[in-house]
Amino acid sequence: MAKVTVAPEAAALFEALPRAIQTRIVRLFRRLRQWPRVSGAKPLRGRLVGSYRLRTGDYRVQFRVEGDEVRIEKIGHRDRFYGD
Protein backbone atom coordinates (compact mmCIF):
# COMPACT_ATOMS: atom_id res chain seq x y z
CA MET A 1 0.00 0.00 0.00
CA ALA A 2 1.38 3.39 -1.00
CA LYS A 3 1.45 6.47 1.18
CA VAL A 4 -0.37 9.40 -0.43
CA THR A 5 0.89 12.90 0.40
CA VAL A 6 -0.40 16.23 -0.88
CA ALA A 7 1.95 19.10 -1.71
CA PRO A 8 1.00 22.43 -0.08
CA GLU A 9 0.18 23.97 -3.49
CA ALA A 10 -2.13 21.07 -4.32
CA ALA A 11 -3.79 21.32 -0.89
CA ALA A 12 -4.59 24.99 -1.54
CA LEU A 13 -6.07 24.12 -4.95
CA PHE A 14 -8.11 21.33 -3.33
CA GLU A 15 -9.57 23.69 -0.70
CA ALA A 16 -10.74 26.09 -3.44
CA LEU A 17 -12.80 23.39 -5.19
CA PRO A 18 -16.55 22.95 -4.69
CA ARG A 19 -17.41 20.41 -1.98
CA ALA A 20 -18.87 17.89 -4.47
CA ILE A 21 -15.64 17.90 -6.48
CA GLN A 22 -13.57 17.56 -3.30
CA THR A 23 -15.48 14.37 -2.49
CA ARG A 24 -14.63 12.92 -5.92
CA ILE A 25 -10.97 13.92 -5.56
CA VAL A 26 -10.76 12.22 -2.14
CA ARG A 27 -11.97 9.01 -3.81
CA LEU A 28 -9.03 9.30 -6.23
CA PHE A 29 -6.66 9.73 -3.27
CA ARG A 30 -8.02 6.50 -1.79
CA ARG A 31 -7.52 4.69 -5.09
CA LEU A 32 -3.94 5.93 -5.26
CA ARG A 33 -3.15 4.10 -2.01
CA GLN A 34 -3.34 0.91 -4.12
CA TRP A 35 -0.53 2.07 -6.46
CA PRO A 36 0.55 0.50 -8.86
CA ARG A 37 -2.81 -1.31 -9.17
CA VAL A 38 -4.62 1.90 -10.18
CA SER A 39 -6.57 1.91 -13.42
CA GLY A 40 -6.86 5.05 -15.50
CA ALA A 41 -3.51 6.62 -14.51
CA LYS A 42 -1.89 8.18 -17.56
CA PRO A 43 1.84 8.97 -17.73
CA LEU A 44 2.46 12.54 -18.79
CA ARG A 45 4.92 13.63 -21.49
CA GLY A 46 7.08 16.59 -22.38
CA ARG A 47 8.08 18.83 -19.49
CA LEU A 48 5.81 16.76 -17.21
CA VAL A 49 7.55 13.44 -17.90
CA GLY A 50 7.78 11.38 -14.73
CA SER A 51 4.35 12.51 -13.53
CA TYR A 52 0.97 10.88 -13.99
CA ARG A 53 -2.59 12.09 -14.03
CA LEU A 54 -5.95 10.70 -13.00
CA ARG A 55 -9.21 12.27 -13.97
CA THR A 56 -12.68 12.50 -12.53
CA GLY A 57 -15.07 14.21 -14.90
CA ASP A 58 -13.53 17.54 -15.94
CA TYR A 59 -11.02 17.57 -13.07
CA ARG A 60 -7.48 16.23 -13.03
CA VAL A 61 -5.03 15.15 -10.32
CA GLN A 62 -1.34 15.23 -11.22
CA PHE A 63 0.98 13.08 -9.14
CA ARG A 64 4.49 11.64 -9.01
CA VAL A 65 5.51 8.27 -7.61
CA GLU A 66 8.67 8.14 -5.48
CA GLY A 67 9.26 4.66 -4.07
CA ASP A 68 6.20 3.75 -2.01
CA GLU A 69 4.99 7.37 -1.83
CA VAL A 70 2.49 8.95 -4.20
CA ARG A 71 2.87 12.74 -4.06
CA ILE A 72 -0.05 14.84 -5.31
CA GLU A 73 1.42 17.82 -7.16
CA LYS A 74 -1.56 19.58 -8.72
CA ILE A 75 -5.36 19.48 -8.81
CA GLY A 76 -7.56 21.41 -11.19
CA HIS A 77 -10.08 21.76 -13.98
CA ARG A 78 -8.99 20.42 -17.35
CA ASP A 79 -9.26 23.86 -19.02
CA ARG A 80 -6.49 25.29 -16.84
CA PHE A 81 -4.65 22.14 -15.86
CA TYR A 82 -1.83 21.70 -18.37
CA GLY A 83 -0.87 25.35 -18.89
CA ASP A 84 1.71 27.15 -16.76
C-alpha positions as CSV (number, residue, x, y, z in Angstrom):
1,M,0.0,0.0,0.0
2,A,1.4,3.4,-1.0
3,K,1.5,6.5,1.2
4,V,-0.4,9.4,-0.4
5,T,0.9,12.9,0.4
6,V,-0.4,16.2,-0.9
7,A,1.9,19.1,-1.7
8,P,1.0,22.4,-0.1
9,E,0.2,24.0,-3.5
10,A,-2.1,21.1,-4.3
11,A,-3.8,21.3,-0.9
12,A,-4.6,25.0,-1.5
13,L,-6.1,24.1,-5.0
14,F,-8.1,21.3,-3.3
15,E,-9.6,23.7,-0.7
16,A,-10.7,26.1,-3.4
17,L,-12.8,23.4,-5.2
18,P,-16.6,22.9,-4.7
19,R,-17.4,20.4,-2.0
20,A,-18.9,17.9,-4.5
21,I,-15.6,17.9,-6.5
22,Q,-13.6,17.6,-3.3
23,T,-15.5,14.4,-2.5
24,R,-14.6,12.9,-5.9
25,I,-11.0,13.9,-5.6
26,V,-10.8,12.2,-2.1
27,R,-12.0,9.0,-3.8
28,L,-9.0,9.3,-6.2
29,F,-6.7,9.7,-3.3
30,R,-8.0,6.5,-1.8
31,R,-7.5,4.7,-5.1
32,L,-3.9,5.9,-5.3
33,R,-3.2,4.1,-2.0
34,Q,-3.3,0.9,-4.1
35,W,-0.5,2.1,-6.5
36,P,0.5,0.5,-8.9
37,R,-2.8,-1.3,-9.2
38,V,-4.6,1.9,-10.2
39,S,-6.6,1.9,-13.4
40,G,-6.9,5.1,-15.5
41,A,-3.5,6.6,-14.5
42,K,-1.9,8.2,-17.6
43,P,1.8,9.0,-17.7
44,L,2.5,12.5,-18.8
45,R,4.9,13.6,-21.5
46,G,7.1,16.6,-22.4
47,R,8.1,18.8,-19.5
48,L,5.8,16.8,-17.2
49,V,7.6,13.4,-17.9
50,G,7.8,11.4,-14.7
51,S,4.4,12.5,-13.5
52,Y,1.0,10.9,-14.0
53,R,-2.6,12.1,-14.0
54,L,-5.9,10.7,-13.0
55,R,-9.2,12.3,-14.0
56,T,-12.7,12.5,-12.5
57,G,-15.1,14.2,-14.9
58,D,-13.5,17.5,-15.9
59,Y,-11.0,17.6,-13.1
60,R,-7.5,16.2,-13.0
61,V,-5.0,15.1,-10.3
62,Q,-1.3,15.2,-11.2
63,F,1.0,13.1,-9.1
64,R,4.5,11.6,-9.0
65,V,5.5,8.3,-7.6
66,E,8.7,8.1,-5.5
67,G,9.3,4.7,-4.1
68,D,6.2,3.8,-2.0
69,E,5.0,7.4,-1.8
70,V,2.5,9.0,-4.2
71,R,2.9,12.7,-4.1
72,I,-0.1,14.8,-5.3
73,E,1.4,17.8,-7.2
74,K,-1.6,19.6,-8.7
75,I,-5.4,19.5,-8.8
76,G,-7.6,21.4,-11.2
77,H,-10.1,21.8,-14.0
78,R,-9.0,20.4,-17.3
79,D,-9.3,23.9,-19.0
80,R,-6.5,25.3,-16.8
81,F,-4.6,22.1,-15.9
82,Y,-1.8,21.7,-18.4
83,G,-0.9,25.3,-18.9
84,D,1.7,27.1,-16.8
